[in-house]
Amino acid sequence: MKRQLGSSDIQVTPITMGAWAIGGFMWGGNEEKDSIEAIEAYIDHGVTSIDTAPIYGFGYSEELVGKAIKNYDRSKLQILTKFGMIWDAEKGDFAFEGKDNHGQLRKVYRYGGYETALRDVEASLKRLQTDYIDLIQLHWPDTTTPIDETMRAMEKMMQDGKVKAVGVCNYNAAQLKEAEQTIKLQSNQVPYSMLKRDIETAVVPYAIENNLSIIAYSPMERGLLTGKYQSSDALAADDHRTNYFKRFDFDKVATLTDKLAALAAEYQATTAQLVLAWTFHQPAVAAALAGARNAKQAAENAKAMDIQLKPEDLARIGEWIDTI
């Protein structure tokens, strides 16, 4: 069931919990009890890999993960987190600004400097209430810091026993090649879905050639591919998807999700489960991230791991999405 992450000893579940939404920030808030129950439901249904980051709720997502995993055998869980998005200093590339869960305006920067990276991983360990991280990832490229400096920071984390494996997020093929002159990367976490397939041109071929795993985020396009949303009108004003969804043609997406729903029924699955299964059936993809804000959603997402798509159905889906 689990997939090896690159050439490392880390194995992750093909469905991995994406813990962005439970941080509340940019997702219209959250309920702590529901979030912890979602994590527990995932683990209880076989999803033992959890992907979080400091910026998700400005540390809150990591804190929730730390609380939720206390009653489980840590050695059977895979905790993935990140560094490189800071809000306590003006360094690196400005990313965005927004209000945190307490209403305080924060300016966020992409910064992968050596000392800051080491400091940030220590803070993550405390919030997660663990003494090691299975996979540490640079959250975004930082044009103000040489790639080799950031890679040396991750090398130091491994030497100190703070992390077991290292990866990056949102890297293109050229950046991956440069980074691997300093350290062997095990993964690249990138956006990938039926509606966003640009990584297939260069990133996926690089990953296959260099034994690097793809961790796909937003495989359901933040809920759009479930067929649940016919427009962005029903979303909360502070939900980032209000603007995000505007980039898509809702009529074309609806045609696709109708076809997916019919095929999903043949597998006795939901559209969302089929979309997740399609994602982790793609070349080089070790895991598809799936968020959940309550136990019911987590249990439903976990069921996608049981789906084994037939080659002919993968081909059919390929034909459908080529028309989008």
Salt bridges, closest charged atoms under 4 A:
GLU32 OE2 - LYS67 NZ 2.93
GLU37 OE2 - LYS33 NZ 2.73
ASP51 OD2 - LYS82 NZ 2.61
GLU62 OE1 - ARG127 NE 2.67
ASP73 OD2 - LYS76 NZ 3.17
ASP88 OD2 - ARG119 NH2 3.29
ASP100 OD2 - ARG106 NE 3.06
ASP120 OD1 - ARG119 NH2 2.95
GLU122 OE2 - LYS162 NZ 2.29
ASP134 OD2 - ARG74 NH2 2.97
ASP148 OD2 - ARG152 NE 3.69
ASP160 OD1 - LYS156 NZ 3.34
GLU180 OE2 - LYS184 NZ 3.13
ASP198 OD1 - LYS196 NZ 3.41
GLU200 OE2 - ARG197 NE 3.23
ASP239 OD1 - HIS240 ND1 3.88
ASP239 OD2 - ARG241 NH2 2.81
GLU300 OE2 - LYS303 NZ 3.12
ASP313 OD1 - ARG316 NH1 3.00
ASP322 OD1 - ARG197 NH1 2.93
